């Protein structure tokens, strides 16, 4: 296992040259301290867990000292935000230190978020709030626990300085790990400034680092776009299946590796509502739950436009025409798993459509419905029936469902076990997250941050010994969101 001074660094993005970034060191902070450190994330970069206890840990990851071997840089990118092109983005408050290669040969980018302004800061302070840092820290862990590709975080580091947003707030840094920090907007930056050679250079970088198996193919750029399209479609299908709403699907928040990236005003579905977005600044619902697949296609279209000097426009159009089919296939597979069904045909697709209509009409909790459904058809749990204003609607729905179950003649115990492996018992409900943040901000009590991290490592199962050790009441954390907190909405700066 590695110590802090002996990471196996690689710097392939730095080698692209200064047209792609600003080289800069982090700005020092006052009185840094650990809010929470993540042992699971440490294993990704081969870090010995004993390093958490060293005073150097907080010094290095607060930016007060530079990690030996790091080459910090702020990446240059632009992007479409809420459908409008913004040429002035870039890493305004974060620095990529490089990539650390672990013992398995996989490289993880190490990134400090909130470490001071860069030339891309656009007049802002370059800092991050404690609130936003905890949200991203736990959001990544929640999505990872659900088996969805995502960034992770090694630690949240508090600082003895206030950050001014709408009101003064405690500041923090987030130590983010990601398989890539190259975004759709990275390509747009060079495309819209008429630098096609830089687009080509960036495409070759992505291929060499992430998709080396296509590097020698004559149509490697088409294959790159096709791969990104498939990964994006699958990612969004996974979001939809668990009721996750990203909230800010701008092109600068979409990666070339199909990774959930940048946790701002995200949320998980409470009562099913396809029009819900947790982003209070999204007044038109552009990034609402029910539009995420459509926005994925829109963003891919913008990526495709940057590659027209490498791929014929008609080829890009042909690839994009496959997106909906690819998404539908992934999504139906995932929904079949949630329903415990293996024969995936038009009847199953029809059931899913009918089911969602009824969940919407009766304002049913999305997560709890599927978890409780696993007991059917052996029984119809009373707590499932209680979720519907008119139980007759549930009975009609279950009659359709029973027929699809019976045609497969499944082992009911095996079916229930399979459903419980894909339908979580616990999700990161925003009211739980806000409670943890409030305790951290008002009482300097970070135990709930740790508790949620532990809970979300395995959102599918009760773990009595671990729950007892950390004081986790499973019934509390698995409960439906209280009426007063349903559909919480947050600003992008929250």
C-alpha positions as CSV (number, residue, x, y, z in Angstrom):
1,X,0.0,0.0,0.0
2,X,1.2,3.5,-0.8
3,X,2.0,6.3,1.5
4,X,1.2,9.9,0.8
5,X,4.7,10.6,-0.5
6,X,4.9,7.5,-2.7
7,X,1.9,7.5,-5.0
8,X,2.4,6.1,-8.5
9,X,1.6,9.3,-10.4
10,X,0.9,9.6,-14.2
11,X,0.4,13.0,-15.9
12,X,-0.9,12.2,-19.4
13,X,-3.3,15.2,-19.4
14,X,-0.4,17.6,-18.4
15,X,1.5,16.3,-21.4
16,X,-1.1,17.6,-23.7
17,X,0.4,21.1,-23.2
18,X,-0.6,24.5,-21.9
19,X,-3.3,25.1,-24.5
20,X,-5.4,22.7,-22.4
21,X,-4.9,24.0,-18.9
22,X,-3.4,26.5,-16.5
23,X,-0.6,25.2,-14.3
24,X,-1.2,26.4,-10.7
25,X,-0.7,25.4,-7.1
26,X,-3.5,25.3,-4.6
27,X,-3.9,28.3,-2.3
28,X,-3.3,27.6,1.4
29,X,-6.1,27.6,3.9
30,X,-6.4,28.3,7.6
31,X,-6.8,25.6,10.2
32,X,-7.8,22.6,8.0
33,X,-9.4,19.5,9.6
34,X,-11.0,16.3,8.5
35,X,-14.8,16.1,8.3
36,X,-14.8,12.6,7.0
37,X,-12.3,10.3,5.2
38,X,-13.4,7.4,3.0
39,X,-11.5,4.0,3.5
40,X,-13.2,2.5,0.4
41,X,-12.0,5.4,-1.8
42,X,-8.5,5.0,-0.4
43,X,-8.3,1.5,-1.7
44,X,-8.9,2.8,-5.3
45,X,-5.6,4.6,-5.2
46,X,-3.8,2.1,-3.0
47,X,-3.5,4.4,-0.1
48,X,-2.6,2.8,3.3
49,X,-5.5,3.6,5.7
50,X,-2.9,4.5,8.4
51,X,-2.2,7.6,6.3
52,X,-5.5,9.1,7.4
53,X,-4.0,9.5,10.9
54,X,-1.0,11.5,9.8
55,X,-1.1,15.3,10.2
56,X,0.3,15.5,6.7
57,X,-2.9,14.0,5.3
58,X,-4.9,17.1,6.0
59,X,-2.0,19.4,5.0
60,X,-1.6,17.7,1.6
61,X,-5.3,17.5,0.8
62,X,-6.2,21.0,2.0
63,X,-3.6,22.4,-0.5
64,X,-1.3,23.7,2.3
65,X,1.4,21.4,1.0
66,X,1.8,19.9,-2.4
67,X,1.8,16.2,-2.6
68,X,5.2,14.9,-3.9
69,X,4.9,14.1,-7.6
70,X,1.7,16.1,-8.2
71,X,1.5,18.5,-11.1
72,X,-1.6,20.6,-10.3
73,X,-3.5,22.2,-13.2
74,X,-6.8,23.8,-13.9
75,X,-8.5,22.3,-17.0
76,X,-9.9,24.6,-19.8
77,X,-13.4,23.8,-21.0
78,X,-16.6,25.4,-22.0
79,X,-20.1,24.0,-22.4
80,X,-23.9,24.4,-22.9
81,X,-25.6,25.3,-19.6
82,X,-29.4,25.0,-19.7
83,X,-29.2,24.8,-23.5
84,X,-27.1,28.0,-23.9
85,X,-23.5,28.0,-24.9
86,X,-21.1,29.5,-22.3
87,X,-17.5,30.0,-23.5
88,X,-16.2,31.0,-20.1
89,X,-16.1,28.0,-17.9
90,X,-13.0,25.9,-16.9
91,X,-11.8,24.8,-13.5
92,X,-12.4,28.0,-11.6
93,X,-12.0,26.5,-8.1
94,X,-10.5,23.0,-8.6
95,X,-7.2,21.5,-9.6
96,X,-6.3,18.2,-11.1
97,X,-3.2,16.9,-9.3
98,X,-2.6,14.1,-11.7
99,X,-3.7,10.5,-11.9
100,X,-2.6,7.8,-9.4
101,X,-2.2,4.3,-10.8
102,X,-3.1,1.6,-8.3
103,X,-1.8,-2.0,-8.0
104,X,-4.2,-3.2,-10.6
105,X,-3.0,-0.7,-13.2
106,X,-6.1,1.4,-13.1
107,X,-5.5,5.2,-12.9
108,X,-7.7,7.5,-10.9
109,X,-7.6,11.3,-11.3
110,X,-7.1,13.1,-8.0
111,X,-8.7,16.4,-7.9
112,X,-9.0,19.1,-5.2
113,X,-12.3,21.1,-5.3
114,X,-12.4,24.4,-3.5
115,X,-8.6,25.1,-3.4
116,X,-8.6,28.7,-4.6
117,X,-9.3,30.7,-7.8
118,X,-7.7,30.1,-11.1
119,X,-7.7,32.2,-14.3
120,X,-11.1,30.5,-15.0
121,X,-12.7,31.7,-11.8
122,X,-14.6,34.6,-13.5
123,X,-14.3,36.8,-10.4
124,X,-15.4,34.1,-7.9
125,X,-13.5,33.2,-4.8
126,X,-12.5,29.7,-5.9
127,X,-13.7,28.1,-2.7
128,X,-16.3,25.5,-1.9
129,X,-18.9,25.5,0.9
130,X,-19.0,22.7,3.5
131,X,-22.6,22.1,2.5
132,X,-21.8,21.5,-1.2
133,X,-18.8,19.4,-0.3
134,X,-20.8,17.1,1.9
135,X,-23.5,16.8,-0.7
136,X,-21.0,15.7,-3.4
137,X,-19.2,13.4,-1.0
138,X,-22.3,11.5,0.0
139,X,-23.9,11.7,-3.4
140,X,-21.1,9.9,-5.0
141,X,-21.1,7.2,-2.3
142,X,-24.9,6.8,-2.7
143,X,-24.7,6.3,-6.5
144,X,-21.7,4.0,-6.2
145,X,-23.5,1.8,-3.7
146,X,-26.3,1.4,-6.2
147,X,-23.8,0.1,-8.8
148,X,-23.8,3.1,-11.0
149,X,-20.5,4.6,-12.5
150,X,-19.6,7.8,-10.6
151,X,-16.9,9.9,-9.2
152,X,-15.9,9.0,-5.6
153,X,-14.3,11.2,-2.9
154,X,-11.4,10.4,-0.6
155,X,-12.2,13.0,2.0
156,X,-14.0,16.2,2.9
157,X,-11.6,18.7,4.5
158,X,-13.0,21.5,6.6
159,X,-11.3,24.9,6.8
160,X,-11.3,27.6,9.3
161,X,-12.6,30.2,6.9
162,X,-16.0,31.4,5.9
163,X,-17.2,31.2,2.3
164,X,-19.6,33.9,1.1
165,X,-22.6,32.8,-1.0
166,X,-26.1,34.1,-0.2
167,X,-24.9,34.1,3.4
168,X,-21.5,33.3,5.1
169,X,-21.0,29.6,5.3
170,X,-18.2,27.3,6.6
171,X,-15.8,26.4,3.8
172,X,-14.3,23.0,2.8
173,X,-12.4,21.1,0.2
174,X,-13.4,17.9,-1.5
175,X,-10.8,15.4,-2.6
176,X,-12.5,13.9,-5.7
177,X,-11.5,10.7,-7.5
178,X,-12.6,10.1,-11.0
179,X,-11.7,7.8,-13.9
180,X,-11.7,11.0,-16.1
181,X,-12.2,14.7,-15.9
182,X,-12.6,15.2,-19.7
183,X,-16.1,16.5,-20.4
184,X,-18.2,17.1,-23.5
185,X,-17.5,20.7,-22.9
186,X,-13.7,20.1,-23.1
187,X,-14.3,19.4,-26.8
188,X,-16.7,22.3,-27.3
189,X,-14.1,24.7,-25.9
190,X,-11.8,24.0,-28.9
191,X,-14.5,23.5,-31.4
192,X,-16.1,26.9,-30.9
193,X,-12.7,28.6,-30.9
194,X,-11.9,27.0,-34.3
195,X,-9.1,24.8,-33.1
196,X,-9.9,21.4,-34.7
197,X,-6.3,20.2,-34.2
198,X,-6.8,20.5,-30.4
199,X,-10.1,18.6,-30.7
200,X,-8.2,15.8,-32.5
201,X,-5.5,15.8,-29.9
202,X,-8.1,15.6,-27.1
203,X,-9.9,12.7,-28.9
204,X,-6.6,10.8,-29.2
205,X,-5.9,11.4,-25.5
206,X,-9.3,9.9,-24.6
207,X,-8.8,6.9,-26.8
208,X,-5.3,6.2,-25.6
209,X,-6.2,6.5,-21.9
210,X,-9.7,5.0,-21.8
211,X,-10.3,3.0,-25.0
212,X,-6.9,1.7,-26.2
213,X,-8.5,-1.3,-27.9
214,X,-9.8,1.0,-30.7
215,X,-6.6,3.0,-31.1
216,X,-5.5,1.2,-34.2
217,X,-8.9,1.0,-35.9
218,X,-9.4,3.0,-39.1
219,X,-12.7,4.4,-37.8
220,X,-11.5,5.0,-34.3
221,X,-13.2,8.3,-33.9
222,X,-16.6,6.9,-35.0
223,X,-16.0,4.0,-32.5
224,X,-15.2,6.6,-29.8
225,X,-18.4,8.4,-30.4
226,X,-20.4,5.2,-30.5
227,X,-18.8,4.0,-27.2
228,X,-19.6,7.3,-25.5
229,X,-23.1,7.2,-26.8
230,X,-23.7,3.7,-25.4
231,X,-22.1,4.6,-22.0
232,X,-24.2,7.7,-21.8
233,X,-27.4,5.9,-22.6
234,X,-26.6,3.2,-20.1
235,X,-25.7,5.7,-17.4
236,X,-29.0,7.6,-17.8
237,X,-31.0,4.3,-17.9
238,X,-29.4,3.4,-14.6
239,X,-30.3,6.8,-13.1
240,X,-33.9,6.4,-14.2
241,X,-34.2,2.9,-12.8
242,X,-33.3,4.0,-9.3
243,X,-35.1,7.4,-9.4
244,X,-31.9,9.5,-9.4
245,X,-32.2,13.1,-10.8
246,X,-28.9,14.7,-11.6
247,X,-30.3,18.2,-11.7
248,X,-27.6,19.9,-13.9
249,X,-27.0,17.9,-17.0
250,X,-25.0,20.6,-18.7
251,X,-22.5,19.5,-21.3
252,X,-19.6,20.4,-18.9
253,X,-21.0,17.8,-16.5
254,X,-21.0,14.9,-18.9
255,X,-17.8,12.8,-19.2
256,X,-16.4,10.8,-22.0
257,X,-16.5,7.7,-19.8
258,X,-20.2,7.7,-18.9
259,X,-19.6,8.6,-15.2
260,X,-21.9,10.4,-12.9
261,X,-20.1,13.7,-12.5
262,X,-20.6,16.9,-10.5
263,X,-23.2,16.6,-7.7
264,X,-25.0,19.9,-7.4
265,X,-28.7,20.1,-6.7
266,X,-29.2,16.4,-7.3
267,X,-31.9,14.3,-5.6
268,X,-33.6,10.9,-5.5
269,X,-37.3,10.5,-6.3
270,X,-39.6,10.7,-3.4
271,X,-43.2,10.3,-4.6
272,X,-43.1,9.4,-8.3
273,X,-43.3,12.6,-10.4
274,X,-41.6,12.6,-13.8
275,X,-41.7,16.4,-13.9
276,X,-39.7,16.8,-10.7
277,X,-36.3,18.4,-10.7
278,X,-34.4,19.1,-7.4
279,X,-32.8,22.2,-9.1
280,X,-34.8,25.3,-8.0
281,X,-33.1,27.4,-10.7
282,X,-34.4,25.1,-13.4
283,X,-37.7,26.9,-13.8
284,X,-38.7,25.2,-17.1
285,X,-37.9,21.7,-15.9
286,X,-35.2,21.1,-18.6
287,X,-33.4,18.6,-16.3
288,X,-36.5,17.0,-14.8
289,X,-36.5,13.3,-14.1
290,X,-38.6,12.5,-17.2
291,X,-36.4,14.4,-19.5
292,X,-33.0,13.0,-18.6
293,X,-32.9,10.5,-21.5
294,X,-33.8,13.3,-24.0
295,X,-31.2,15.6,-22.6
296,X,-28.6,12.8,-22.9
297,X,-29.3,12.7,-26.6
298,X,-29.2,16.5,-26.9
299,X,-25.8,16.6,-25.2
300,X,-24.4,13.9,-27.4
301,X,-25.6,15.9,-30.4
302,X,-23.4,18.8,-29.2
303,X,-20.5,16.5,-28.7
304,X,-21.0,15.1,-32.2
305,X,-20.8,18.6,-33.7
306,X,-17.3,19.0,-32.3
307,X,-16.1,15.9,-34.2
308,X,-17.4,16.7,-37.7
309,X,-13.8,17.2,-39.0
310,X,-13.1,13.6,-37.9
311,X,-16.4,11.9,-38.6
312,X,-18.7,12.6,-41.5
313,X,-21.8,14.4,-40.3
314,X,-24.1,11.8,-41.8
315,X,-22.2,9.1,-39.8
316,X,-22.7,11.0,-36.6
317,X,-26.4,11.3,-37.4
318,X,-26.6,7.5,-38.0
319,X,-24.9,6.9,-34.7
320,X,-27.3,9.3,-32.9
321,X,-30.3,7.6,-34.4
322,X,-29.4,4.5,-32.4
323,X,-29.4,6.3,-29.1
324,X,-33.1,5.8,-28.3
325,X,-33.0,2.1,-29.2
326,X,-29.9,1.6,-27.1
327,X,-31.4,3.5,-24.1
328,X,-34.7,1.6,-24.4
329,X,-32.9,-1.7,-24.3
330,X,-30.8,-0.9,-21.3
331,X,-33.8,0.6,-19.5
332,X,-36.1,-2.3,-20.2
333,X,-33.4,-4.7,-18.9
334,X,-33.1,-2.7,-15.7
335,X,-36.9,-2.5,-15.2
336,X,-37.3,-6.2,-15.9
337,X,-34.8,-6.8,-13.1
338,X,-36.7,-4.5,-10.7
339,X,-39.9,-6.4,-11.5
340,X,-38.2,-9.8,-11.3
341,X,-39.0,-10.6,-14.9
342,X,-36.7,-12.2,-17.5
343,X,-39.0,-12.3,-20.5
344,X,-38.7,-8.7,-21.7
345,X,-41.2,-8.0,-24.5
346,X,-43.9,-5.5,-25.3
347,X,-46.1,-6.7,-22.5
348,X,-43.5,-5.9,-19.9
349,X,-42.9,-2.5,-21.5
350,X,-46.7,-1.9,-21.4
351,X,-46.8,-2.9,-17.7
352,X,-44.0,-0.4,-16.9
353,X,-45.9,2.4,-18.6
354,X,-49.1,1.5,-16.8
355,X,-47.3,1.2,-13.5
356,X,-45.7,4.6,-13.8
357,X,-49.0,6.2,-14.6
358,X,-50.5,4.7,-11.4
359,X,-47.5,5.6,-9.3
360,X,-47.9,9.2,-10.5
361,X,-51.7,9.3,-10.0
362,X,-51.4,8.0,-6.4
363,X,-48.1,9.9,-5.5
364,X,-46.5,6.6,-4.5
365,X,-43.0,6.5,-3.1
366,X,-40.8,5.2,-5.9
367,X,-38.2,3.3,-3.9
368,X,-40.5,1.8,-1.3
369,X,-43.0,0.6,-3.9
370,X,-40.5,-1.6,-5.7
371,X,-38.9,-2.9,-2.4
372,X,-42.3,-3.9,-1.1
373,X,-43.4,-5.4,-4.4
374,X,-40.8,-8.2,-4.0
375,X,-43.3,-10.0,-1.6
376,X,-45.9,-10.3,-4.3
377,X,-47.5,-12.7,-5.5
378,X,-46.9,-14.7,-2.3
379,X,-48.7,-11.9,-0.5
380,X,-49.8,-8.3,-1.1
381,X,-48.2,-6.5,1.8
382,X,-50.5,-4.2,3.7
383,X,-47.9,-1.4,3.5
384,X,-48.0,-1.7,-0.3
385,X,-51.7,-1.5,-0.4
386,X,-51.7,1.5,1.9
387,X,-49.6,3.5,-0.7
388,X,-52.6,3.7,-3.1
389,X,-55.6,6.0,-2.5
390,X,-57.8,3.5,-4.3
391,X,-56.6,-0.1,-3.7
392,X,-58.6,-1.2,-6.7
393,X,-56.1,0.5,-8.9
394,X,-53.3,-1.5,-7.3
395,X,-55.3,-4.7,-7.7
396,X,-55.8,-4.1,-11.4
397,X,-52.1,-3.4,-11.8
398,X,-51.2,-6.6,-9.9
399,X,-53.5,-8.7,-12.0
400,X,-51.4,-7.7,-15.1
401,X,-48.2,-8.3,-13.2
402,X,-49.3,-11.7,-11.9
403,X,-49.8,-12.9,-15.5
404,X,-46.3,-11.9,-16.5
405,X,-44.9,-13.7,-13.4
406,X,-46.8,-16.9,-14.0
407,X,-45.7,-17.2,-17.6
408,X,-42.2,-17.6,-16.3
409,X,-43.1,-20.0,-13.5
410,X,-40.3,-18.6,-11.2
411,X,-39.2,-19.8,-7.8
412,X,-40.8,-17.1,-5.7
413,X,-38.0,-17.1,-3.0
414,X,-35.4,-16.8,-5.7
415,X,-37.3,-14.1,-7.4
416,X,-37.7,-12.1,-4.2
417,X,-34.0,-12.4,-3.5
418,X,-33.1,-11.1,-7.0
419,X,-35.5,-8.2,-6.8
420,X,-34.1,-7.2,-3.4
421,X,-30.6,-7.2,-5.0
422,X,-31.6,-4.4,-7.4
423,X,-34.3,-2.5,-5.5
424,X,-32.6,-0.6,-2.7
425,X,-33.9,-0.5,0.9
426,X,-32.0,2.8,1.5
427,X,-31.5,5.8,-0.7
428,X,-29.9,9.2,0.0
429,X,-33.1,11.1,0.6
430,X,-32.5,14.8,0.6
431,X,-34.0,15.4,4.0
432,X,-31.5,12.9,5.5
433,X,-28.7,14.6,3.7
434,X,-29.8,18.0,4.9
435,X,-30.0,16.7,8.5
436,X,-26.4,15.5,8.3
437,X,-25.3,18.9,6.9
438,X,-27.2,20.8,9.5
439,X,-25.5,18.8,12.3
440,X,-22.1,19.4,10.7
441,X,-22.6,23.2,10.2
442,X,-24.5,24.1,13.4
443,X,-23.0,21.6,15.9
444,X,-19.6,20.6,14.3
445,X,-21.0,17.1,14.6
446,X,-19.9,15.0,11.6
447,X,-21.1,11.6,12.9
448,X,-24.2,11.7,10.6
449,X,-22.0,12.2,7.6
450,X,-20.0,9.0,8.5
451,X,-23.3,7.2,9.4
452,X,-24.8,7.9,5.9
453,X,-21.5,6.9,4.2
454,X,-21.6,3.6,6.0
455,X,-25.3,3.0,5.3
456,X,-25.0,3.8,1.6
457,X,-22.1,1.4,1.0
458,X,-24.7,-1.4,0.8
459,X,-28.2,0.1,0.2
460,X,-29.8,-3.2,-0.4
461,X,-29.3,-5.1,2.9
462,X,-29.7,-4.8,6.7
463,X,-26.3,-5.3,8.4
464,X,-27.2,-5.6,12.1
465,X,-23.7,-5.7,13.5
466,X,-22.5,-2.7,11.5
467,X,-25.8,-0.8,12.1
468,X,-25.4,-1.4,15.9
469,X,-21.8,-0.2,15.8
470,X,-22.7,3.1,14.1
471,X,-26.1,3.6,15.7
472,X,-28.1,3.2,12.5
473,X,-31.8,2.6,12.9
474,X,-32.7,0.9,9.6
475,X,-36.4,1.6,10.0
476,X,-35.7,5.3,10.3
477,X,-33.4,5.5,7.3
478,X,-35.6,3.3,5.1
479,X,-38.8,5.3,5.9
480,X,-40.8,7.4,3.4
481,X,-39.8,11.0,3.2
482,X,-42.0,13.2,5.6
483,X,-44.6,15.3,3.8
484,X,-42.8,18.5,4.8
485,X,-39.7,17.5,3.0
486,X,-41.1,15.8,-0.2
487,X,-39.5,17.2,-3.4
488,X,-36.9,19.4,-1.7
489,X,-35.3,21.8,-4.2
490,X,-31.9,23.4,-4.0
491,X,-29.9,26.1,-5.8
492,X,-26.8,25.3,-7.9
493,X,-24.8,27.1,-5.2
494,X,-26.2,25.0,-2.3
